[in-house]
Amino acid sequence: MKRFSLVAGAVALSVGLTSAPVAAQSAGQMVKGTAIGAGAGALAGAVLPGVSTGNGALIGAAGGALYTAIKKHHHYYRDSRGRRYYIDSHGYRHYK
């Protein structure tokens, strides 16, 4: 029963973070982070004894979604002079 609750918690965390993008992340970035985490977790599950591939993928997906949600990622644009900037949540430009 303990193993089932661990897997259910990882799935719930993964789905919860992916369905509600945090800190202005796009859904595409969240899915990409979840997929990368799931792949790494599946690989770790295949190598580590005592952890199945499925459990490793679920835990990795939750970790990948969490990492993607909390990291600072800005999409940079270029102005007419070629300078790079990103736009914050208030609509202001921040030049690099």
Rosetta silent file (secondary structure, phi, psi, omega in degrees, C-alpha in Angstrom):
SEQUENCE: MKRFSLVAGAVALSVGLTSAPVAAQSAGQMVKGTAIGAGAGALAGAVLPGVSTGNGALIGAAGGALYTAIKKHHHYYRDSRGRRYYIDSHGYRHYK
SCORE:     score description
SCORE:     0.000 S_00000001
   1 L     0.000  -33.444 -179.668    0.000    0.000    0.000 S_00000001
   2 H   -64.943  -39.350 -179.872    2.911    2.340    0.726 S_00000001
   3 H   -65.520  -39.709  179.646    4.254    1.888   -2.812 S_00000001
   4 H   -63.962  -40.639 -179.774    0.845    2.678   -4.330 S_00000001
   5 H   -67.966  -33.845  176.268    0.575    5.921   -2.356 S_00000001
   6 H   -64.620  -45.693  179.552    4.067    6.954   -3.493 S_00000001
   7 H   -66.248  -42.857  179.499    3.173    6.361   -7.148 S_00000001
   8 H   -63.968  -38.347  177.634   -0.211    8.081   -6.764 S_00000001
   9 H   -65.741  -40.341  178.630    1.451   11.079   -5.133 S_00000001
  10 H   -65.551  -40.747  178.354    4.015   11.376   -7.922 S_00000001
  11 H   -65.578  -44.118 -179.810    1.303   11.213  -10.583 S_00000001
  12 H   -62.811  -41.281  178.264   -0.826   13.791   -8.772 S_00000001
  13 H   -64.905  -43.232 -179.644    2.123   16.151   -8.404 S_00000001
  14 H   -63.640  -46.879 -179.344    3.093   15.745  -12.046 S_00000001
  15 H   -68.269  -39.696 -179.369   -0.426   16.327  -13.353 S_00000001
  16 H   -63.794  -42.836 -179.750   -1.057   19.204  -10.964 S_00000001
  17 H   -73.573  -30.211 -179.306    2.044   21.126  -11.947 S_00000001
  18 H   -76.909  -34.796 -176.380    1.547   20.498  -15.637 S_00000001
  19 H   -78.011  -22.451  179.320   -2.091   21.549  -15.731 S_00000001
  20 L  -124.222   87.216 -177.689   -1.503   24.864  -13.934 S_00000001
  21 L   -56.778  132.707 -176.085    1.682   26.483  -15.276 S_00000001
  22 L  -101.225  145.513  174.263    3.499   28.325  -12.506 S_00000001
  23 L    57.627   43.611  174.469    5.409   31.600  -12.842 S_00000001
  24 L    60.850   31.379  175.059    4.206   32.369  -16.371 S_00000001
  25 L   -82.849  144.214  176.842    5.626   29.187  -17.889 S_00000001
  26 L   -79.802  157.144 -178.516    3.963   28.007  -21.055 S_00000001
  27 H   -63.705  -32.808  178.935    2.273   24.628  -21.123 S_00000001
  28 H   -63.412  -39.811  177.781    4.699   23.447  -23.809 S_00000001
  29 H   -67.708  -36.939  179.225    7.682   24.070  -21.555 S_00000001
  30 H   -65.285  -43.316  179.979    5.966   22.245  -18.702 S_00000001
  31 H   -65.803  -39.414  178.992    5.260   19.202  -20.882 S_00000001
  32 H   -63.488  -43.518  178.139    8.835   19.212  -22.169 S_00000001
  33 H   -64.641  -38.285  177.795   10.237   19.303  -18.628 S_00000001
  34 H   -65.644  -42.125 -179.129    7.888   16.521  -17.555 S_00000001
  35 H   -66.969  -40.933  178.252    8.869   14.352  -20.534 S_00000001
  36 H   -64.675  -42.562  177.259   12.590   14.839  -19.951 S_00000001
  37 H   -62.804  -39.446  178.932   12.155   13.989  -16.282 S_00000001
  38 H   -65.627  -40.427  177.951   10.135   10.886  -17.143 S_00000001
  39 H   -64.491  -43.411  178.293   12.826    9.681  -19.546 S_00000001
  40 H   -66.400  -38.337  178.424   15.584   10.213  -17.022 S_00000001
  41 H   -67.154  -37.962  177.643   13.516    8.525  -14.316 S_00000001
  42 H   -65.844  -39.902  177.387   12.788    5.531  -16.532 S_00000001
  43 H   -64.288  -43.314  178.128   16.479    5.187  -17.292 S_00000001
  44 H   -65.926  -37.071  177.964   17.331    5.405  -13.599 S_00000001
  45 H   -65.402  -31.917  178.773   14.597    2.864  -12.813 S_00000001
  46 H   -73.858  -29.609 -176.262   16.081    0.445  -15.318 S_00000001
  47 H   -90.146  -42.494 -175.261   19.570    0.776  -13.822 S_00000001
  48 L   -78.254  133.676  177.115   18.885    1.034  -10.074 S_00000001
  49 L   -74.970  142.362  178.393   17.907   -2.144   -8.257 S_00000001
  50 L    90.649   -8.501  178.382   14.613   -2.043   -6.376 S_00000001
  51 L  -119.359  122.981 -179.795   13.050    0.692   -8.511 S_00000001
  52 L   -77.297  163.903 -179.825   10.905   -0.333  -11.457 S_00000001
  53 H   -63.812  -39.999  179.844   11.021    1.504  -14.755 S_00000001
  54 H   -65.571  -44.688  177.961    7.437    2.732  -14.344 S_00000001
  55 H   -64.236  -40.601  177.431    8.000    4.078  -10.842 S_00000001
  56 H   -62.222  -39.119  179.201   11.197    5.778  -11.961 S_00000001
  57 H   -66.985  -40.773  179.378    9.365    7.393  -14.868 S_00000001
  58 H   -66.971  -43.809  179.406    6.574    8.688  -12.625 S_00000001
  59 H   -67.424  -39.337  177.002    8.935   10.091  -10.032 S_00000001
  60 H   -65.566  -36.870  177.999   11.121   11.596  -12.761 S_00000001
  61 H   -64.591  -42.021  177.879    8.087   13.188  -14.422 S_00000001
  62 H   -64.613  -42.342  178.593    7.076   14.816  -11.144 S_00000001
  63 H   -66.053  -40.283  177.982   10.618   16.041  -10.579 S_00000001
  64 H   -64.982  -39.694  177.694   10.920   17.374  -14.120 S_00000001
  65 H   -66.297  -40.729  179.545    7.633   19.244  -13.825 S_00000001
  66 H   -65.120  -44.837  179.674    8.669   20.714  -10.482 S_00000001
  67 H   -61.900  -44.187 -179.285   12.062   21.828  -11.805 S_00000001
  68 H   -65.137  -34.758 -178.572   10.499   23.421  -14.882 S_00000001
  69 H   -70.172  -34.120 -173.754    7.919   25.229  -12.762 S_00000001
  70 H   -98.367  -10.022 -178.278   10.406   26.840  -10.391 S_00000001
  71 L   -76.703  152.943  177.877   13.281   27.710  -12.717 S_00000001
  72 L   -88.999  109.401 -179.827   13.691   31.241  -14.005 S_00000001
  73 L  -129.071  123.924  179.499   13.265   31.103  -17.751 S_00000001
  74 L  -116.092  140.168  173.744   12.785   34.186  -19.867 S_00000001
  75 L   -91.926  117.525 -176.225   11.944   34.316  -23.538 S_00000001
  76 L   -91.062  143.521  175.765   14.175   36.956  -25.058 S_00000001
  77 E  -119.095  170.783  175.172   13.183   39.251  -27.925 S_00000001
  78 E  -122.303  137.922  176.734   15.191   41.732  -29.987 S_00000001
  79 L   -87.587 -174.190 -175.771   14.295   45.366  -30.488 S_00000001
  80 L   -66.884  -18.181  178.317   14.896   47.407  -33.652 S_00000001
  81 L   -95.909   -0.298  177.838   18.489   48.106  -32.540 S_00000001
  82 L    89.982    3.651  179.493   19.297   44.457  -31.943 S_00000001
  83 L   -79.623  144.238 -178.111   19.336   44.611  -28.139 S_00000001
  84 E   -92.481  139.904  177.747   17.933   41.603  -26.263 S_00000001
  85 E  -151.270  162.184  169.805   15.169   41.944  -23.692 S_00000001
  86 E  -126.496  161.358 -178.176   12.414   39.987  -21.991 S_00000001
  87 E  -108.788  127.169 -179.664    9.009   41.162  -20.809 S_00000001
  88 L   -81.744 -175.815 -175.749    8.023   40.651  -17.174 S_00000001
  89 L   -69.403  -15.653  178.544    4.532   39.913  -15.854 S_00000001
  90 L   -95.373   -0.949  178.024    3.756   43.644  -15.674 S_00000001
  91 L    90.178    9.524  179.672    4.624   44.243  -19.331 S_00000001
  92 L   -90.515  145.625  176.746    7.930   46.028  -18.739 S_00000001
  93 E   -84.420  140.068  174.277   11.034   45.353  -20.821 S_00000001
  94 E  -125.298  112.794 -177.759   14.193   44.185  -19.082 S_00000001
  95 E   -81.671  147.683  179.554   17.303   44.448  -21.231 S_00000001
  96 L   -89.604    0.000    0.000   20.130   41.962  -20.942 S_00000001
